[in-house]
Amino acid sequence: MPVQGFCWFLCCRQGFNLLGRDYGEKEEEESFELRNKEDLTRNGRGPLEVTLSQPTRTANGTNGPLRLSSDRGPARHTGDGEGDGRRIGWGLESKMDLFPPSTDSTKRRWSVITYLQHSLSEVPDEMKSLIIEKSKMGLEEDPELLVKGWLFREVRGSWIKQRCYWFVLSQDSLDYYSSSERGARRLGTLVLTNLCSVIWPDKQTFKETGYWSITVYGRKHCYRLYTKHFNEAVHWACAVQKVIDTKAPVETPTQLLIRDIEENKFNPEVVDNMYQHNPILKHTQSPLYAPLLPFPYSSLEHTYHSGKGYATVREEAVKLFNCLQQLECARDPVPLIQGVLQTCLDLRPLRDEVYCQLVKQTSCTPQPHTAAHLRYWQLLTCMSCTFQPGPAVLKYLRFHLKRIQSQFPESEMDNYASFIGEALEKTRCRECVPSWEEIQVLMGRQEMLCTVHYPGPGSCQLHISSHTTANEVVRRMLEKLGLKESRNTFSLFEQNAHWERAVGGSTIIADILTRFENLSAKEPDSDSQWRLCFKLYCLLDADAISVDSIEYLFLFEQCHEMVVRGQLPACEEDLQTLAALRLQSVIGDFSTHSPCPPLDELFPGHMVEARLLMPPCAPPALLPATQPPVQGCPQRFPGGLLGGTLWNHTATAAHKQKVEQDLRLRSRLKEEAAAIMSTIVECWKGLAGYSRRDSMTAYLTIARQWSGFGCTLYEVDFYISSTGSFSQKLWLGVAATCVSLYRQGEAEALESFPYGQICSYGVSDSNTFKITAGDRDLLFETTKLTEIMQLMNAYFSAIRRQRGRGDDVVSITEGTAIEVGFHHLPPTPTPTLLQLPSHPV
């Protein structure tokens, strides 16, 4: 029998083990399947230890000789085939010395076949009888059949149509036949492994087609099956899934080789032999036809990422290898690198695959010192700063880095390997793909420059890496500004002209900068430019702040921000005085040539609107910017059908009248703003001679008249469940000693709850914050859940630290909300763990 015919005959079988080893699946394409873990014996080798490889394809397109190996057991598909040949096992040539050496390769091959035939002569006859060509097998009665019945199958040709077939599910495969009669011709087979998957029936398909459908994904086939009965569809889906769940995990040759390399990492000769005789481990210019790692045979149609244009994970793995090869000739590699990183961010299973592909492309390279080859190292650097590989791949990667450093000392590859090794020690999974600027600096193994602003016109530039967190930046800013001895605490804030939020201490700064870059690209308006700001976070002791310190400037600037936002309850006269003191501190004495900032940077805007709504007899106190419509009052212009059709003339007149009212209102607003500005300027003139220090001190003296000075205000809806569905817009003030409730615009607190009275606090649902004080439960509906939780955690931690309980301290700027409760002082009993907050963010 010819060599190739004998070997193909050896592998064509269905549902049996040969010599205690599974030869894999035989599908319609005559392909080999991956090997199962359970097929290995305890020592990792089979009893016969004979391996069959597919014929290699030479450079001119002709098929090379069939190769055998006596190291890795039965024939199987490599799972990671490439254009330069599909190869199984590393011990092919290493075991060829079992046969007499000969200059005639044909004679030597026949020696191998003779050895193989001699080994097969010991196979029992009943096992040999199982070697049957699958395509010739018909429908026979089999006691192992699990489910059988008629189903429609979707057939794709010139058009999509459905045909009815007799389907039979066994422990190994899903087959379909032309009819249910005994001896009917088998039309197709889908071999089931643990990588197969089932999509269950859904209502949408039933509404569109009138049929319940299930989809079974195999390695080369996808069966879309239909039935009119829902229970029948569920029964088939359950049965197929049960068979899949019983299958052992499969391993690709790359995984087997990685394991062998790990076992022999202290034997360089063996490892070099592995690389020499396994092309799948080495750099290639040919395309990759299958992933290096096993992935489920499925689609992304029913997943979150289906709308992003991704194909199956297996197909995306092959596409990524093509992108890697394009790096060698790309003029600008940054877009390609960002694309690969974005795919890995969206499809988590592909991260280890890309690491394996990059290790392959940086191993045994023909021209290792060229700029094209260094592109692979640059992408590997970006990967190492963005994603952490799995444990097995991480060991493999570390071994690869050490091997490269030993082969190419004092080279660029050595430098990249050292940088990557250090990065892997610090990397946590990133929230965003690195920005264009970050990729550029990573390609050169450099650090980024980050600008951190602080209250006033000041800013600092810090060097950061891809691993720098907000806590590290805060510590460096404290050192730079001389604030390490401050009793107050500080934090980083994300902010633009209209919005700001505290940054969690564990947040990676590079992710924030990437987010800023993306937002700026979407909103190029200058008012929406984002920046990082270093500010006071917990004001624990305002009296201890020296007037000459930069911390006093922080306090002054942040107090003015509250005034402009309308969060400092004060009368109009005091607000005008504060505006004049602000001008004196920033500009100095009044001069007609001095530039004057706009009113909205000095005075709360809602006060100007309140003056227009204020009745003539009302005192100039704090009024809400807008008044809600009174319930029960009839509408001035009733809506409905008549209002939209028969009374168009009336509606047009009403619209004109509304436009005229808006114009008059804007005119009056300008007049009021001019009047207020004139008053502020007159007050400013009276401050001539005040120094900046005197102006800031006078400003803060007025602000401290409010009992809630130093607290942070959050707008909330306050609910009292015991009295029904009562709600009211309030301010929740979180301060150093207590939590208080204020009516918006009022200086006196409705209620205050010292921290010693608070038993627990936390998030009770998606937008409700709960505080338990004594026997009372306070519920607040707000969009600032995370911010409130973070700030209360920070105050509790600061109080604990001041009382000498540093071992329980939580980082002030830590972004993750942590369950903390305040331990009462005696004689108040200490709350138990059940009393501590049970709903962290």
Beta strands, then each sheet from edge to edge (+ up, - down):
strand 1: 17-18
strand 2: 21-22
strand 3: 35-36
strand 4: 51-53
strand 5: 67-69
strand 6: 147-156
strand 7: 160-169
strand 8: 173-177
strand 9: 186-191
strand 10: 197-199
strand 11: 212-217
strand 12: 222-227
strand 13: 250-251
strand 14: 448-453
strand 15: 459-464
strand 16: 489-495
strand 17: 500-502
strand 18: 531-538
strand 19: 712-720
strand 20: 726-734
strand 21: 738-743
strand 22: 749-754
strand 23: 758-765
strand 24: 768-773
strand 25: 776-781
sheet 1: 1+ 2-
sheet 2: 3+ 13-
sheet 3: 4+ 5-
sheet 4: 9+ 8- 7+ 6- 12+ 11- 10+
sheet 5: 15+ 14- 18- 16+ 17-
sheet 6: 22+ 21- 20+ 19- 25+ 24- 23+
end
